[in-house]
Amino acid sequence: MPQEENIESILKTSLRLPFHVSNWISGGKEKVSIEQYYSEEQKSVIWKFIPGSGVMGPPGFCHGEGRILP
């Protein structure tokens, strides 16, 4: 993912995908939520981590190469 692009601008042009994870992965619904996006332009899957009010730290992002299977 090019570093010169703002992640928020990439998310605006990306497709938001349904994402359901266990409470073990997300730390419980009340603590953090996770949004998943796919960017056709970047060919990336992007996960947005949004901490709840009781969790220290800013929102974070993680991305990986996306592949569309036939």
N, C-alpha and C positions, 0 to 999 in steps of 0.2 A: 504494500500500500504506500503510495507516494507520501512523503512526510510533509510536502508543501501544502497539501490539501487539508482543510479543516474537517475533522471527523463529523461534526454536526452537519456540514454541507453535504458530505457523502451520505449520511443517514437520510437526508431529505429526498435524495434521488434513489434510495434503496427500497426494496420490498420488505415490509415487516412480515415475518413468518411466525406462526403459532409456535410457542415454546413452552413445554410443560416439563418440569423437573421435580424430582423428589424433594421433600423438605430437608433431607440430609445434604443435598448439593446446594440448595439455595439458602440454607441456614434458617429456614422457617419463613413463611410468607410475611410475617410482621417485621422481619429483619432486613431482607433484601429482595428486590425483584430483578428479574433478568428478562431483557428483551432481545430478540434475535432478528437480524436483518440479513438480506442478501443483496449485494451490490453487483449488478451485471457488468457495469463499467470497470469495477475493480477486480471482478471475478473473486470476490471474498465473501465469506460469512462473517458477520460482525456480531458480537455479543455485548450488550450494554448492561452493566451491573449498577443498580441503583440502590444504595444503602438506605435502610429505614432510619427513623429518628433516633433509635437507640444504638446505632452503629457508627463508629468513628471512621472518618475518611470521606474523600470525595467520590463521585461516580467514577467508574473505570470502564475501559474498553479493552476488548481482546478480539483479534481477528485471525482468520486462517483462510487458506486457499479453498475456493468453492468449486465443486465439480458437479455438473448436471449429468446424471446417468440416463441412458436411453430407456 
